[in-house]
Amino acid sequence: MTDLSPAATPQTPAPSALAMVPFVSVGDMMRLVHREGIDRVLRDLAAHIEADFLRWPEFDKTPRVASHSEGGVIELMPAADARLYGFKYVNGHPGNTRSGHQTVTAFGVLSDVATGYPLLLSEMTLLTALRTAATSALAARALMPAGAATMAMIGNGAQCEFQALAFRALCGIDRLRLYDTDPRATAKAMANLRRQGFEVTACDAAEAAVEGAQVITTCTADKRNATILTDNMVGAGVHVNAIGGDCPGKTELHRDILGRATIFVEYPPQTRVEGEIQQLDPDHPVTELWQVLAGQAPGRRDAREITLFDSVGFAIEDFSALRYLLGRVRAGAAHARLDLLADPDDPRDLFGMLERARPAG
Ligand SMILES: NC(=O)c1ccc[n+]([C@@H]2O[C@H](COP(=O)([O-])OP(=O)(O)OC[C@H]3O[C@@H](n4cnc5c(N)ncnc54)[C@H](O)[C@@H]3O)[C@@H](O)[C@H]2O)c1
């Protein structure tokens, strides 16, 4: 554990225990994933997400707060139960990779509801990729056709390998068909996924990628109503895991597919604004994923049904991921401690604490 507070001086004594907040850096997160093994992390995250989805009514929920600009969006995603409060800061800027920036970056906080004090501050760029993949695979486990072994992956950017690994760890899928408009992205994913032991085929068109696939993951980034899948590309019995349509005006599927599919969502008030279903009437029937997991609503009903997980990413998934991470930190996972909270000796003498740090003379 690293202590990141500056050296103590007579004016600024070492911060107290209450001042310090555990911080999981990107380096710490990478060490955690390698120490635990990524399959185990994905399964543990899925278990935490499932456990929280099963107690869905206990949560204080709200659609995320999105601040849109021409090139992207910055979002705050809060969720709380009676004990813990979490939020994530996340951006989505599809043009970013052209300047060497990532499309999605994130960090987040988990706090103690009783005092309001943060318990954990963490990087969440890697954690978002892991939790998104775990959520997708959790949904697919309940919705995909029995015996599915091949997945088409359209969009081979940052999220791609995480999705593939989660689908293998939770759903047993180990054959992949990749397509991206940028062949360099497909080449990158091919190399990474072959090293992970997948059977991978690179395809030169989305139409070719979906051939023979029982699951189709769309994971593209483009700030427009794109048509990654047309109606004729989605055959009977397929499960569609649609990840990239997650903002107003940013969708991936042709509307006709939505008319033929049974649609599963995270939180309807958010998905109706951000998901594929923004293309439909506001009362178009959808099923909430948590209800399927809780046995309160049916998942896939027959082998010919087209199921669609219209994923946008919901705050409870981040809450669950932070809850998992706090458990690992408390069990000794690598982290630093930040001098984040002012902690005066007399809680009402914040000013006195500041004055004692006044430079002499
Ligand atoms: N649902 C969620 O919970 C969730 C979570 C994280 C990210 N996302 C979304 O997932 C998407 C992918 O994120 P990322 O971090 O992998 O982005 P990325 O920019 O790293 O990768 C996106 C890839 O899509 C490709 N692409 C763009 N248009 C395409 C098209 N028409 N056909 C095929 N490929 C195309 C790009 O070339 C790029 O390689 C983004 O839209 C992001 O907002 C959703």
The ligand as a Gaussian input file, in Angstrom:
#p B3LYP/6-31G(d) Opt

LIG

0 1
 N      -23.448000      -0.387000     -22.805000
 C      -22.448000      -0.131000     -21.998000
 O      -22.525000      -0.396000     -20.797000
 C      -21.189000       0.419000     -22.556000
 C      -20.026000       0.445000     -21.783000
 C      -18.837000       0.897000     -22.366000
 C      -18.845000       1.362000     -23.683000
 N      -20.015000       1.363000     -24.391000
 C      -20.066000       1.804000     -25.790000
 O      -19.473000       0.768000     -26.547000
 C      -18.918000       1.310000     -27.748000
 C      -17.524000       0.778000     -27.966000
 O      -16.662000       1.303000     -26.955000
 P      -15.095000       1.116000     -27.088000
 O      -14.511000       1.642000     -25.824000
 O      -14.783000      -0.254000     -27.532000
 O      -14.820000       2.139000     -28.299000
 P      -13.588000       2.141000     -29.335000
 O      -13.607000       3.485000     -29.973000
 O      -12.362000       1.679000     -28.652000
 O      -13.992000       1.018000     -30.412000
 C      -15.075000       1.169000     -31.278000
 C      -14.764000       0.446000     -32.580000
 O      -15.925000       0.505000     -33.431000
 C      -15.457000       0.586000     -34.765000
 N      -16.545000       1.035000     -35.610000
 C      -17.085000       2.287000     -35.719000
 N      -18.093000       2.273000     -36.629000
 C      -18.194000       1.009000     -37.076000
 C      -19.054000       0.365000     -38.017000
 N      -19.999000       1.043000     -38.667000
 N      -18.903000      -0.973000     -38.216000
 C      -17.933000      -1.675000     -37.586000
 N      -17.074000      -1.109000     -36.696000
 C      -17.216000       0.207000     -36.447000
 C      -14.269000       1.546000     -34.659000
 O      -13.409000       1.433000     -35.790000
 C      -13.612000       1.070000     -33.357000
 O      -12.599000       0.113000     -33.584000
 C      -18.983000       2.823000     -27.595000
 O      -20.053000       3.316000     -28.372000
 C      -19.242000       3.034000     -26.115000
 O      -19.952000       4.217000     -25.863000
 C      -21.180000       0.896000     -23.855000

